[in-house]
Amino acid sequence: MNTPAKIVVFHTAFIGDVVLALPLLQLLRERFPEARIAAVTTPLTAEVLSNHPAVDRVIVYDKRGARAGIAGIVRMAGELRSESFDTAVIPHRSLRSALVCRLAGIPVRVGFDTSMGRFLLTHKERYVPTDHEILRNLALSRPLGVPRSGMRLPNLYPSSADKLEVDAFLREQWGEGALQRPPLMIAIAPGSVWNTKRWPEQKFADLIQMLLQDQWSVVLIGGKGDKELCERLCGGNRDSRVVDASGRLSLLQSADLISRCAVIVTNDSAPMHLALAMRVPIVALFGPTVPEFGFAPVGRDDRIVETNGLRCRPCAIHGGKKCPVGTFDCMEMILPVRVRNEVHAMAHRVS
């Protein structure tokens, strides 16, 4: 195979999935420094790739909006065809992703053998369920002649403007002293797009009280969809050391804010992956999903809190709207004191 000159990495899944594909982009940049590398992603996840040195161009594919349906597929394929890419690397295992790249006439199309569009690929790499998602994605470089690579971590690049926005947020919450003598902060990300991945709200509330008693400040992290939950957690507490950043900051601004915290406590959701990319120690709460699916944090100091021994677990790869057996034991049995102890152990280790 010829050395690729124009590569497009096509990934239109969730925020966390795109973050876990960054090591693949970073490896491609390292191995093909002269190549033009573009990434196709959704409007929601495009910011993850902003300022990233591995990416020359981000192409936004609004597959559920302006470019929905067959007409959108044809338009997207036409745009890629006009760019004359010679190689497409497709971590997303959807039929649509493979179809767009095939219709674009990209000669080399690499994806997983479990892709719904595998018959449209020129090179299929084995999807290994027991591997971490980062390693699975890195394996897609092998058909391009890249040797097997070990674990690599993703990187994110908040801009100077992003950092100034976070400065302004902290100054607004706690005054100028928040920048001169930053408080000892714990980030808490209580949300998830999947209901059963959320640790119960009252348990988060109890954990916050424990952390306040231990003299920590707490920053609530989340998107606009988490706003009501975070407002309840913040509004139910009159302590000024609890602040709500949900819906206030962009993805990279949230990543920068997380980077200023000692630890993050998070469900199996996007902030967990942002924290991994910013090298912030993670206490990850896993309920209906399990680390063995390959999406758990892999930082040196990261910790996973879960309820082992349940016959019903895992119940789904993403979780669901409600517990299929009606008990929600996988999350209910994780006690706040246990999470608090993990936070303290990690905070001492990294301090």
N, C-alpha and C positions, 0 to 999 in steps of 0.2 A: 504494500500500500504506500502511495506517495505521502510525503509529509503534508499534513493539512495546512492550508493557507488561510482559509476563512471558515471558522467553526461557529456553529450556533448551538447553544445548550437550551433545550426546550423543556421548561418545567413550569406548569401552571397549576400546581397543587397549593396546599396551605402554607402559611408563613413559615412554620417550623420545618416543613419539608424542604423549602427553598434554602433556609439557613443550613440545613444538613447537606445540601448539594454544593455549598460554597467550597469545601475542600476539593471537590472535583474540578471546579473552575480554577481554583488556585494551582492545582497540579497541572492542568492544561496550560496555564500561563507559564509555569516553570519549565515544562517540557517543550513548549512551542512558543518561545518568547517573541518570534517575529510574526506569528499568526494574528489575524484580526479575530477577536472573540466577541461574540454577541450573546445575549441571553434573552430568551422570550419568557415572559412571565405575566401575571395578571396585574391590574391596577393596584390591588391591595398589597401585593408583595414586591412591587417594583422598587420601592424605597430600600429594601434590604440590599439591593445591588448598587445603590447610589455611592459614588466616590470609591468604588471598589477597584483596586488596581488590576485585578484579573479580568475585568470586563471593559471592552472598548465602547460598547453600545448596549443599551437596554431597550428592547422592543416590547411594548405593552400590548397584550392580547386580551381585550375585554370580551371574553368568551361568553359571559352571561349578560352582556349589555349591548353595546353598539355593534359587536361582531358575533352575536349569538347565531346559532343555527348553521345550516348549510351555506348560506350566503356569506356568513362571517368566516367560515372555513376557507372558502374560495378566495375571499379578499386577503386573508392572512397568508395563504399560500402564495398569492400573487406578490405580496410584499416581500416575502422571503426569496421568491424566484428572482426578483429584481436585484437582490443583493448578491446573487451568484455564490452562495455558500457551497463549499465542496464537502463539508462534513456536518452532520447533525448528531448530537449526543442527546438522548431522550430518556432522562431518569423517570419521567412521569409515565405510568404504565397504562395510559388511556388510549383508546382507539383514535380519538380526535387528534392527539399529539402526533402519533405516527402518520395519520392520514395527511395532516397539514404538511409535514416534511416530505412525504411522498409526492403530493401534488405540486410541491415547490420544486420538484426535480432535483433535489439534493442527492448527489451520487452515492455518498456513504451515509448510512443511517444506522446508528448503533442504539440498541435498547435492550431491555430484559426479555428473557424467554417466556416470562409470564405476562408480558404486555398484551392487552386486548388487541393491539395492532401489530403483533409480532410478525404476521405474514407480510407486512409492509416494510419490514426492516431488512437491511442487507447483512447486518452482523447482530447476532443475539448472544448476549452474555447471560450466564446462569444467575438467576436470582436465588441467593442463599438465605433462607428464612432465619437461620441461626446467627447470621452476621449482623453487626451493627449497620444501620442505614448509611452511615458515612463510608464504611468499607464497601457496601454494596454499590454505592454511587461511584466510588473510586475505581471499582472493577470495570466500569464502562469505558475506561481509557485504554484497557488492554488491547482491544482490536486495533487501536491506533498505534500500537507498538510500544506502549508505555509499560515498563516492568511493574510487577505487583508492588503495591504501596501499602505500608502499614498505616495505622491510625494517624490522622491529621485532624486538627481542630479548625472550625470555621473562624473567620475574622470579619468583623464589621467595622465601618469607618464613619462614625458621626463627624460631621463637619464642624468647623469653628462656629458657624452660626447655630448649629444644634447645641453645642456646649454653652453658648451664651444664652440660649433660650432656657436651658436647664438652670443656669445661674439665676436667671430672672425668676424662674418658678420658686427656687429655694429662698431667694431673697424676699419674695412676696409672702411666703409662708412663715419664715422665721427671722426675717430681718437681715441686715448686712452681716451680722455675726455668723450666719449660716455658711458664708463663704470664707470668712476669716478664720473661724474655728468650727469646721463642719461637725455636726452632731454625729453620734454613733448611730448609723441607720441600718435597719433591716427592711428589705423590700418584701412585700407580700403581694402575690398575684393570685387572687381568689377565683378568677373566672375561667371559663372554657366554653367553646362553642358546643361541646357535648355535655349535656346535663349530668350524666353519671360520672364524669371525670372531676366534678367539683366536690371537694371536701365540704361538708355541711357548713353553712354560714355561721351557725352558733359556735362551732369549733374554731373557726377563724377568729370570731369575736373573743372567745376565751383565750386563745393564743396571744392575741394582741394585748389583752390585760396582763398576761404573764410577762410579756416582753417589756411592757411599760414599767412593771414592778421591778424589773431587772435593769432599769435605767436606759433602755434602748429607745430610740425614736423609730417610728414606723411609717413607711411610704407605701401607699397602695398603688399598684401598677395594673394597668389594663387599658383596653380600647373603649370605644364608645359603647359597645354592647355590654360592657361590664360596669357602666357608670352607676346604674341603680344599686347594684350589689355593693359597690365600693362606697357609695354615699350612705347606705345604711350602716356599713361597718364604721365609717368615719363619723356619721351623725349620731350614732348611738354612743359615742365616746366624746366626752367634753375635754379630754386632754389635748392640749395644743401640739403635743409631740406626734400626733397621728395626722397625716396629711394625705389627701387624695389627689393623685396625678392621673387617674383614669380619664381617658377622653381629652386630656389637656395637651398631650405631647404626641409627636409623631413616633414612628417605630424606632428610628435612629436616636431621637431624643430620649425615648424611654430606655433604649440600650445604654445611653450615656448616664442617665440617672441610676440605672441598675449598677453601673460600674463604680458608682460612688458609695455603694452599700457594702457592708461587711459580708452579708449572706442574703440570699433570696429564698423564700419559702413559696413554692409554686405547685400547682397541679401539673399534670402531664399536658402542657399547653405551650403556646408560642413564647411567653416570657422565659420559660425554662431554656429554650434554645437560644434566645437572645443573651441570656446570662452565660451560657456556655461559650458563646462567641466573644463575650467581654471578659472571660476568665474570672467570673465571680462565683464563689462557692455556692452550691445549690443543695437545698433540702427539697427533694421532689416527692410529691405524694401520688402514689400509684394505686388506683382502685380497680376498675373493670379491666384496665389494660395492664400488661406486665412488661418489665424491662427486656425480657427475652424477645419481644417483637422487634427490638433493634432501635428504639427511639429514646432510650434513657440517656441521661447526661453521662459523660465519660471523663470529666475533669478529675484531677488527682484528688481533690478534697470533697467531691460531690457525694451526697448521701441519698439513698432511696428509702422511703418509709412506705411499707406496704403490709397488708394482712395476708400472711401465708396460710396454707392449709385449707382454703375454701374450695370445695369441689366445683363450685359454679364459676370460678375465676381461672382464666379470663373469660369474659362473656362475649367480647367483640373486639375487633382490632382498633376501633375508634371509640368504643363506649357507645352509649345510646341515650335515648330520651328518658328512660326509666329503668330501674333495676328489673331484670327479667324474672327474678324469684321473689321480689317484693320486700327484701330485708335490707339491702344496701349495706350489708355487713362489711364489705371490702373497704368502705370509707368510714362507716360508723365506728368500727373497732380501732381506728387510728385515733388515739387520745392526744389532746393538746399538750399534755405534759411530756409525752414522748417526743413530739416535734420540738418542743422547747429545749429539751435536753440535747437533741441533735444540733440545734442552732448554737447552743452554748459550747458544745464540743468543737464545732467547726470554727466558731469565732475565736476560741482560744488557740486553736491550731494555726490559724492564718494570721493572728495578731502579732 
